[in-house]
Amino acid sequence: MTDWDGLRTVVGGRLRLPGDDGFDQRTMPFNERFRDVVPAAVLSATTGADVSRAIGWSRDAGIPVVARGGGHSYAGYSASRGLILDLRELDSVHVDASTGLVTVGGGTQMRTLYAALRKHDLILPLGNSDDVGIGGLVLGGGVSVVSRAMGLTCDSLVRTDVVLADGSVVTCDADQHPDLFWACRGGGGGNFGVNVSFTFQARPVPATATCLVLWDWPHAVDVLATMQEVMRRAPREFAARIGVSRAVGGDAVVSVIGQHLGSADELRELLAPALAAAPATRIDIADRSYWDAAEYLHHTTAGGAFAVRTRCVGEPLAEAGLRAIVAAVDKWPGSANPDGAGVALFTWGGAIADVPADATAFAHRDTLFLVSMDTSWQPDEPATVVRDNLDWLAALHQEMGGYASDAAYVNFTDPDLEQWRTAYHGVNAQRLAQVKRRYDPDRVFSFPQAL
């Protein structure tokens, strides 16, 4: 029988077991595809010492342990049938306005970090969902709407404190444990230890404009083709999500949602070829403060269960590939989830590509577009609905292999991905495995796609 009281005696945070008040709230994964993975217990850590002692206790007790910040792992890897280390109370934010250095707790979520940065008019590349945790974001690289201009989240990281598998705590930066620091910049969360603190270099807030433009479905191929060329030539100050999507009960739609670190007039000029290619049904291009833009671009979701698969391309997709995307979205089998299904081209390049592929663990620096394919369903729908949606996604992912590379984005974790080591980590896979062996030789931190 597990000695949970023994753990309680060595930590200051609250330990919850199934049935305890707040247990479900602290353990339900963001992706309800994995809601049946129920942990044996969850510890809400309040200090780094809690994390260290809990890891030591778990090793002695033979209980698997996994850290959880926002709980947004697409593959449910922040869930476990063992002990979850809930880091959400490690959410302090300290801003040194004189240097622009921002130090945050390992469980800090986006809403907390944005609020702290706003007081000082400082920014860094961050996610656009309130409850995404900083740890998962930065450890997987962290592609933001401003990454074309400012680089990845991990490119702004200057230091991190990590609790290792033996319970010790190390500070990593360019001089201290540089191999682990390298791995923490894009090697994926959960592999090397539990990061309890991050320090970033922030920068002043720039001028900002946003766009939301919609087109009817018959114009999908023309808009996709034109927008690819727009983005291939666009200055790095402009980034966009170019999407096609469909949901039950609604018409399929073509969309461009983006942010330009400049004026709305400049943004209209950049979008002029797409606006000329086909008549838009909605055009919203406006100057906004950076903070208003963040709220405007805020990601919303109906929740439920979903799956995402990705590929990378270094050049615009061929027209045949665009037609394959549109045809597949036309054939989506459907579900009761209002989020529906679709394909998005996330624009990379710019400052992301300024960094050599082996300078950090994030390898896919030469990507122009991340091709993200997704589908969703409600967790209580029949098994046939789930199967049809996953089969549809697998077929689309396979078909897109004829037009895009096998490279995939580790932060859009795909539990069905074959050859995931090279797909996620490319030229850095072998070096990451060496870092794993050095810092976690007994594989205390383990999950199906752990290095």
C-alpha positions as CSV (number, residue, x, y, z in Angstrom):
1,M,0.0,0.0,0.0
2,T,1.3,3.4,-1.0
3,D,2.5,5.6,2.0
4,W,0.9,8.9,0.9
5,D,1.1,10.1,4.5
6,G,4.8,9.8,4.2
7,L,4.8,12.2,1.3
8,R,2.5,14.6,3.2
9,T,5.1,14.8,6.0
10,V,7.9,16.1,3.8
11,V,6.1,18.7,1.6
12,G,4.3,21.9,2.3
13,G,1.9,21.7,-0.6
14,R,-1.5,20.0,-0.5
15,L,-1.7,16.4,-1.6
16,R,-5.0,15.3,-3.0
17,L,-6.2,11.7,-3.6
18,P,-9.2,10.6,-5.8
19,G,-12.4,11.9,-4.2
20,D,-10.8,14.8,-2.4
21,D,-12.1,18.3,-3.0
22,G,-10.3,19.8,-6.0
23,F,-8.8,16.6,-7.3
24,D,-10.7,16.5,-10.6
25,Q,-10.0,20.2,-11.3
26,R,-6.3,19.6,-10.7
27,T,-6.0,16.5,-12.8
28,M,-8.4,16.8,-15.8
29,P,-6.2,17.2,-18.9
30,F,-6.9,20.0,-21.4
31,N,-7.4,17.3,-24.1
32,E,-10.4,15.2,-22.9
33,R,-9.3,12.5,-25.3
34,F,-7.2,11.4,-22.3
35,R,-9.7,12.1,-19.5
36,D,-9.7,8.4,-18.4
37,V,-6.1,8.7,-17.3
38,V,-6.7,9.2,-13.6
39,P,-3.7,9.7,-11.4
40,A,-3.2,8.0,-8.0
41,A,-2.6,11.5,-6.4
42,V,-1.8,15.1,-7.2
43,L,0.5,17.3,-5.2
44,S,0.1,21.1,-5.5
45,A,3.7,22.1,-5.0
46,T,4.2,25.5,-3.4
47,T,8.1,25.6,-3.5
48,G,10.9,24.1,-5.5
49,A,11.7,22.1,-2.3
50,D,8.3,20.4,-2.6
51,V,9.1,19.3,-6.1
52,S,12.5,18.0,-5.0
53,R,11.2,16.1,-2.1
54,A,8.3,14.6,-4.1
55,I,10.6,13.4,-6.8
56,G,12.8,11.7,-4.1
57,W,9.7,10.1,-2.5
58,S,8.4,8.9,-5.8
59,R,11.7,7.2,-6.6
60,D,11.8,5.5,-3.3
61,A,8.1,4.4,-3.5
62,G,8.4,3.3,-7.1
63,I,5.6,5.6,-8.1
64,P,5.7,7.3,-11.6
65,V,5.9,11.0,-11.4
66,V,5.0,13.7,-14.0
67,A,5.0,17.5,-13.8
68,R,2.0,19.6,-14.9
69,G,1.9,23.3,-15.6
70,G,-1.0,24.2,-17.8
71,G,-1.9,20.6,-18.6
72,H,-2.1,21.4,-22.3
73,S,-0.1,18.4,-23.6
74,Y,-2.0,17.5,-26.8
75,A,-1.0,13.9,-26.2
76,G,-2.0,13.9,-22.5
77,Y,1.5,13.5,-21.3
78,S,0.9,15.8,-18.4
79,A,-1.5,13.2,-17.1
80,S,-0.3,10.0,-15.3
81,R,-1.6,7.1,-13.3
82,G,1.1,7.8,-10.7
83,L,1.8,11.2,-9.0
84,I,1.2,14.5,-10.7
85,L,3.3,17.4,-9.6
86,D,0.9,20.3,-10.1
87,L,3.1,23.4,-10.6
88,R,0.4,26.1,-10.9
89,E,1.1,27.6,-7.5
90,L,4.7,28.2,-8.6
91,D,3.5,31.3,-10.5
92,S,5.5,34.3,-9.1
93,V,6.6,36.9,-11.7
94,H,9.5,39.3,-11.0
95,V,10.2,42.0,-13.6
96,D,13.4,44.0,-13.5
97,A,12.4,47.0,-15.5
98,S,16.0,48.3,-15.6
99,T,17.3,45.2,-17.4
100,G,14.2,43.8,-19.0
101,L,14.9,40.5,-17.2
102,V,11.7,38.6,-16.2
103,T,11.9,35.7,-13.8
104,V,8.8,33.4,-13.5
105,G,7.8,30.4,-11.6
106,G,7.7,27.1,-13.5
107,G,3.9,26.8,-13.4
108,T,3.1,30.4,-14.4
109,Q,0.3,30.6,-16.9
110,M,-0.1,33.1,-19.7
111,R,-2.8,35.2,-18.1
112,T,-0.5,35.9,-15.1
113,L,2.5,36.6,-17.2
114,Y,0.8,38.9,-19.6
115,A,-0.7,40.9,-16.6
116,A,2.7,41.3,-15.1
117,L,4.4,42.3,-18.3
118,R,1.7,44.8,-19.2
119,K,2.5,46.9,-16.1
120,H,6.0,47.5,-17.5
121,D,5.2,47.6,-21.2
122,L,7.6,44.8,-21.8
123,I,7.0,41.7,-24.0
124,L,8.4,38.4,-25.1
125,P,7.1,35.7,-27.4
126,L,4.2,34.0,-25.6
127,G,1.2,31.9,-26.2
128,N,-2.3,33.2,-26.8
129,S,-4.3,31.0,-24.5
130,D,-4.8,32.1,-20.9
131,D,-4.1,28.8,-19.2
132,V,-1.1,27.6,-21.2
133,G,1.8,27.1,-18.9
134,I,5.2,28.7,-19.5
135,G,7.1,25.5,-19.0
136,G,5.5,23.5,-21.7
137,L,5.7,26.4,-24.1
138,V,9.3,27.3,-23.7
139,L,10.7,23.8,-23.4
140,G,9.2,22.8,-26.7
141,G,10.5,26.0,-28.4
142,G,7.5,28.1,-28.2
143,V,6.2,29.6,-31.5
144,S,4.3,32.8,-30.9
145,V,2.5,35.3,-33.2
146,V,5.5,37.6,-32.8
147,S,8.1,34.9,-33.4
148,R,8.9,35.9,-37.0
149,A,10.0,39.2,-35.5
150,M,11.4,38.2,-32.1
151,G,12.2,34.5,-32.3
152,L,10.9,31.6,-30.3
153,T,10.1,31.8,-26.6
154,C,13.2,29.7,-26.0
155,D,15.3,32.2,-27.8
156,S,14.5,34.7,-25.1
157,L,15.4,32.3,-22.3
158,V,18.6,33.2,-20.4
159,R,18.4,30.9,-17.4
160,T,16.3,28.1,-15.8
161,D,16.4,26.2,-12.5
162,V,15.8,22.5,-12.9
163,V,15.0,19.8,-10.3
164,L,16.8,16.7,-11.5
165,A,15.9,13.1,-11.1
166,D,18.0,12.7,-8.0
167,G,16.2,15.6,-6.4
168,S,19.0,18.1,-6.7
169,V,18.5,21.5,-8.2
170,V,20.8,23.0,-10.8
171,T,20.8,26.4,-12.5
172,C,21.3,26.3,-16.2
173,D,22.5,29.0,-18.5
174,A,25.1,29.6,-21.2
175,D,27.9,28.9,-18.6
176,Q,26.4,26.6,-16.1
177,H,25.3,23.2,-17.3
178,P,25.2,24.5,-20.9
179,D,24.2,21.1,-22.4
180,L,21.1,21.0,-20.2
181,F,20.4,24.7,-21.0
182,W,20.7,23.8,-24.7
183,A,18.3,20.9,-24.3
184,C,15.7,23.0,-22.4
185,R,15.4,25.3,-25.4
186,G,13.2,23.2,-27.6
187,G,13.9,19.6,-26.5
188,G,10.4,19.2,-25.2
189,G,8.9,19.2,-21.7
190,G,9.1,16.4,-19.2
191,N,12.4,14.9,-20.4
192,F,15.2,16.1,-18.2
193,G,13.7,17.3,-14.9
194,V,11.2,19.7,-13.5
195,N,11.8,23.3,-14.4
196,V,10.8,25.4,-11.4
197,S,12.0,28.8,-12.6
198,F,12.7,30.6,-15.9
199,T,14.4,33.9,-16.6
200,F,13.7,35.7,-19.9
201,Q,15.0,38.8,-21.7
202,A,12.0,40.9,-22.5
203,R,11.9,43.9,-24.8
204,P,9.8,47.1,-25.3
205,V,6.3,47.0,-26.7
206,P,6.1,47.8,-30.4
207,A,3.3,49.4,-32.5
208,T,0.8,46.8,-33.5
209,A,-2.0,46.1,-36.0
210,T,-4.2,43.0,-36.4
211,C,-6.2,41.4,-39.1
212,L,-9.2,39.0,-39.4
213,V,-10.3,38.3,-42.9
214,L,-12.8,35.7,-44.0
215,W,-13.7,34.3,-47.4
216,D,-16.3,31.9,-48.7
217,W,-15.3,28.3,-49.3
218,P,-15.3,28.3,-53.2
219,H,-12.3,30.7,-52.9
220,A,-10.2,28.5,-50.6
221,V,-7.5,27.4,-53.1
222,D,-7.0,30.9,-54.6
223,V,-6.8,32.5,-51.1
224,L,-4.4,29.8,-49.8
225,A,-2.1,30.1,-52.8
226,T,-2.1,33.9,-52.7
227,M,-1.5,34.1,-49.0
228,Q,1.4,31.7,-49.2
229,E,3.1,34.0,-51.6
230,V,2.2,37.0,-49.5
231,M,3.9,35.4,-46.5
232,R,6.9,34.2,-48.4
233,R,7.7,37.9,-49.3
234,A,6.3,39.5,-46.1
235,P,8.6,41.3,-43.7
236,R,9.2,39.5,-40.4
237,E,7.0,42.0,-38.6
238,F,3.9,40.2,-40.0
239,A,2.8,36.8,-39.0
240,A,-0.5,35.0,-39.8
241,R,-2.5,31.8,-39.4
242,I,-3.9,30.9,-42.8
243,G,-6.8,28.4,-42.2
244,V,-9.6,26.4,-43.7
245,S,-12.1,24.8,-41.3
246,R,-15.5,23.1,-41.1
247,A,-17.9,22.4,-38.3
248,V,-21.2,20.6,-38.2
249,G,-24.1,22.9,-38.8
250,G,-21.9,25.6,-40.3
251,D,-20.4,26.5,-43.6
252,A,-16.7,25.8,-44.3
253,V,-14.7,29.0,-44.0
254,V,-11.3,30.4,-45.2
255,S,-9.6,32.7,-42.7
256,V,-6.5,34.8,-42.2
257,I,-5.8,35.9,-38.6
258,G,-2.6,37.8,-38.0
259,Q,-0.6,40.5,-36.3
260,H,1.8,43.1,-37.8
261,L,4.3,45.0,-35.7
262,G,3.5,48.2,-37.6
263,S,0.5,50.2,-38.8
264,A,-2.9,49.0,-40.1
265,D,-2.1,50.9,-43.4
266,E,1.0,48.7,-43.8
267,L,-1.0,45.6,-43.0
268,R,-3.6,46.5,-45.6
269,E,-0.9,46.9,-48.2
270,L,0.6,43.5,-47.3
271,L,-2.8,41.8,-47.6
272,A,-3.8,43.6,-50.9
273,P,-3.0,40.6,-53.1
274,A,-5.2,38.3,-51.1
275,L,-8.0,40.8,-51.0
276,A,-7.8,41.2,-54.8
277,A,-7.7,37.4,-55.3
278,A,-11.2,36.9,-54.1
279,P,-14.0,38.9,-52.5
280,A,-13.8,38.7,-48.7
281,T,-16.9,38.3,-46.5
282,R,-15.3,40.1,-43.6
283,I,-12.4,42.4,-43.3
284,D,-11.2,43.7,-40.0
285,I,-7.8,45.4,-40.2
286,A,-7.1,47.8,-37.4
287,D,-4.4,49.5,-35.3
288,R,-4.4,48.2,-31.7
289,S,-2.2,48.4,-28.7
290,Y,-0.1,45.3,-28.2
291,W,-2.2,44.3,-25.2
292,D,-5.5,44.8,-27.1
293,A,-4.1,42.8,-29.9
294,A,-3.3,39.9,-27.5
295,E,-6.9,39.9,-26.3
296,Y,-8.2,40.1,-29.9
297,L,-6.1,37.1,-31.0
298,H,-6.9,35.2,-27.8
299,H,-7.4,31.5,-28.6
300,T,-10.8,30.1,-27.6
301,T,-12.0,26.5,-27.7
302,A,-15.2,24.6,-27.0
303,G,-13.0,22.0,-25.3
304,G,-13.7,18.3,-25.5
305,A,-11.4,15.8,-27.3
306,F,-9.2,16.5,-30.2
307,A,-6.2,15.3,-32.2
308,V,-3.6,17.3,-34.1
309,R,-0.9,16.2,-36.6
310,T,1.7,18.5,-38.1
311,R,4.2,18.6,-41.0
312,C,6.7,21.3,-42.0
313,V,7.5,22.9,-45.3
314,G,10.3,25.2,-46.3
315,E,8.5,26.6,-49.4
316,P,4.9,27.3,-50.3
317,L,2.8,24.2,-50.8
318,A,2.2,23.2,-54.4
319,E,-1.3,23.8,-55.8
320,A,-2.0,20.1,-55.7
321,G,-1.3,20.1,-52.0
322,L,-3.7,22.9,-51.4
323,R,-6.4,21.2,-53.4
324,A,-5.8,18.0,-51.3
325,I,-6.3,20.0,-48.1
326,V,-9.6,21.6,-49.4
327,A,-10.9,18.2,-50.6
328,A,-10.1,16.6,-47.3
329,V,-11.9,19.3,-45.3
330,D,-14.9,18.8,-47.6
331,K,-14.9,15.1,-46.5
332,W,-14.5,15.6,-42.8
333,P,-16.8,12.9,-41.2
334,G,-18.2,15.3,-38.6
335,S,-18.7,15.3,-34.8
336,A,-20.7,17.1,-32.2
337,N,-17.8,19.3,-31.1
338,P,-18.3,22.9,-32.3
339,D,-14.5,23.2,-32.9
340,G,-14.9,21.0,-35.9
341,A,-11.8,20.2,-38.0
342,G,-9.5,22.0,-40.4
343,V,-6.0,22.8,-41.6
344,A,-3.9,25.8,-40.7
345,L,-0.7,27.1,-42.1
346,F,1.2,28.8,-39.3
347,T,3.8,31.2,-40.7
348,W,7.3,30.7,-39.4
349,G,10.6,32.0,-40.9
350,G,12.0,35.5,-40.1
351,A,13.9,35.6,-36.8
352,I,13.2,31.9,-36.2
353,A,15.5,31.1,-39.1
354,D,18.2,33.4,-37.9
355,V,19.3,30.8,-35.3
356,P,21.3,27.8,-36.6
357,A,19.4,24.5,-36.3
358,D,21.9,23.1,-33.7
359,A,22.3,26.3,-31.6
360,T,19.3,25.2,-29.5
361,A,17.4,21.9,-29.3
362,F,14.7,23.3,-31.6
363,A,15.8,21.9,-35.0
364,H,13.2,23.1,-37.5
365,R,14.5,26.6,-38.1
366,D,14.2,26.4,-41.9
367,T,10.4,25.9,-41.8
368,L,8.3,28.5,-43.7
369,F,4.9,27.0,-42.8
370,L,3.8,24.6,-40.1
371,V,1.0,22.6,-41.6
372,S,-1.3,21.8,-38.7
373,M,-4.2,19.4,-39.3
374,D,-6.8,18.9,-36.5
375,T,-10.1,17.3,-35.7
376,S,-12.3,17.2,-32.6
377,W,-15.1,15.3,-31.0
378,Q,-17.0,15.2,-27.7
379,P,-15.6,12.6,-25.3
380,D,-19.0,10.9,-24.9
381,E,-19.6,10.4,-28.6
382,P,-19.8,6.8,-30.0
383,A,-16.5,5.0,-30.6
384,T,-17.3,5.0,-34.4
385,V,-17.3,8.8,-34.4
386,V,-13.8,8.8,-32.7
387,R,-12.5,6.2,-35.1
388,D,-13.8,8.0,-38.2
389,N,-12.3,11.3,-37.1
390,L,-8.9,9.7,-36.3
391,D,-8.9,7.8,-39.6
392,W,-9.7,11.0,-41.5
393,L,-6.8,12.8,-39.8
394,A,-4.4,9.9,-40.4
395,A,-5.3,9.8,-44.1
396,L,-4.8,13.5,-44.5
397,H,-1.5,13.4,-42.6
398,Q,-0.3,10.6,-44.9
399,E,-1.5,12.4,-48.1
400,M,0.3,15.6,-47.1
401,G,3.5,13.6,-46.9
402,G,3.6,14.0,-50.6
403,Y,3.9,17.7,-50.3
404,A,5.5,18.4,-46.9
405,S,8.4,16.9,-44.8
406,D,8.1,14.5,-42.0
407,A,9.2,17.1,-39.5
408,A,6.7,17.8,-36.7
409,Y,6.3,20.4,-34.0
410,V,6.9,18.9,-30.5
411,N,4.6,21.3,-28.8
412,F,1.7,20.0,-30.9
413,T,2.5,16.6,-29.5
414,D,1.1,13.7,-31.6
415,P,0.8,10.3,-29.8
416,D,0.2,8.6,-33.2
417,L,3.4,9.9,-34.8
418,E,5.8,7.3,-36.1
419,Q,9.6,8.0,-36.1
420,W,8.8,10.8,-33.6
421,R,12.4,11.3,-32.5
422,T,13.6,12.5,-35.8
423,A,10.3,14.1,-36.7
424,Y,10.4,16.3,-33.6
425,H,14.1,16.8,-33.1
426,G,15.7,16.3,-36.5
427,V,19.5,16.8,-36.5
428,N,19.4,17.3,-32.7
429,A,17.9,13.9,-31.8
430,Q,21.1,12.1,-31.0
431,R,22.5,15.0,-28.8
432,L,19.3,15.2,-26.9
433,A,19.4,11.5,-26.1
434,Q,22.9,12.0,-24.8
435,V,21.7,14.8,-22.5
436,K,18.9,12.6,-21.3
437,R,21.3,9.8,-20.4
438,R,23.5,12.2,-18.5
439,Y,20.8,13.9,-16.4
440,D,18.2,11.1,-16.1
441,P,20.0,7.8,-16.6
442,D,17.3,5.8,-14.8
443,R,14.5,7.4,-16.8
444,V,12.6,8.7,-13.8
445,F,10.9,11.1,-16.2
446,S,9.3,8.8,-18.7
447,F,6.3,8.8,-21.0
448,P,5.6,7.2,-24.4
449,Q,7.6,9.8,-26.4
450,A,10.3,10.5,-23.7
451,L,13.8,10.8,-25.1
